[in-house]
Amino acid sequence: MENKVRMLKKVGLLSIGITVVVMLLSLLFWDKSVAIGIGLGCMIGLIGFNMIVQWGFRVQETGSMRSAFFSYMLRYFFYGCMFVLSYYMGANLLGILAGFICHKVSVYIYSIRDGGR
């Protein structure tokens, strides 16, 4: 359990760091709706990642295939709703996707750097 909490913190800090850099760069080349979208995309990615980790705790306890299916469906429904809601609120859709990718890059960096520990 302690490893998962440490992983959440490290991935979160990496995500925020990468996202802030990309947001600042986007302000130089595009308008602020792209930067807002990048921030929202990272937030969506972090919440989804937390859902995955919490699902991992539950699967260890129950081991249910039904629980796994429900968790996947709930997470993808959350992603879809958040992307649509953010788009209708005026955030740039490609910016949201870029922020989501910033989070995925941080997970990849964590897995390369600290994954074996």
N, C-alpha and C positions, 0 to 999 in steps of 0.2 A: 504494500500500500504506500509506503514511504517513497518508493521509486516512482510510482505513478504521479504522486503529488510533485515530486522534484521535476519529473519530466514535464508536467503541465506548466510549472513555473518557467523552466528554461525555454520551452517552445513558445510560451506567451511572451517572454522578454525578447526572444529572437524575432517573433512576428511583429511586435510593436516597433522594434528598431528598424527592421527592413521596411515596414510600412511607412514610418516617419520619413525615411530617406526618399522613398518613392513618391510620397505625397509632396515633399519639398521640390523634388525634380519636376513633378507634374505641374506645380504652380508656375514654374518658369516657362513651360511650353504650352500649357492649356489653361482653361479657366478653372475656377474653384469647384465647379460641379464634379469635375474629374477627381480632384483631391478628396472631396467629400465621399464620392463613390468608392475610392480606394480605402478610405478609413472604414466605411460601412462593410465593404467586402472582407476586410481583415477581421472585423468584429463578428461577422457571420461565420467565418472560418473558425475562429476561436471558440465560439459557442458550440458549433458542430463538433469540434475536436473534444470539447468537454463532455458532450453527449456520448461520444465514442468511448471515452475513458470510463464514464459512469456506467455505460452498458457493460464494459468489461468487468466491473465489480459485480454487477447483477448476474452475469453469466456464470461466474465462478460459484455463486451461491445456488442458482437454480439449474443451470445447464439446459435450459429449455430452448428448443428450436423455434417455438412460437414466439418467445420473448425476443429472439434475435431478429426474426422477420418483422415484428412490430417495431423494434428499435430502428431498423433500416428505413422502414416506411415513414416513421415519424420524423427521422432526420431529413430525409429527402423532401418530405412535405414542408418542413421548416425552411429548408434551403429555397424551395420554390416560392413559398409565400414571402419570404424576406426579399428575394430578388425582385419579385413583382411589386411588392409594396414600396421598396426603395426606388424603383424605376418610376412609379406613379407619383412619388413625392418629389421627383425632380433630380435624383442622382443619376449620374452617367452610368449606363449599363456596362460599358467596357471598363469604366473605372472600378465598378463593383467586382467585375471579373478579375481585374488586375490585383485588387486587394485580396481577393480570395486566393489568387495564385501566390501572392506574397506570403500568405500563411502556409501554403503547401510547400513553398521553397524553404521556409523555416523548419518545417517538419523534416524535410529532406536533409538539410544541414545538420539538424540535431541527430538524425539517424546515422549520418556519416561520422560526425565528431564524437558523440557520446552514446551511440546506440549499443555498443558492446559492453558498456559499463553498467 
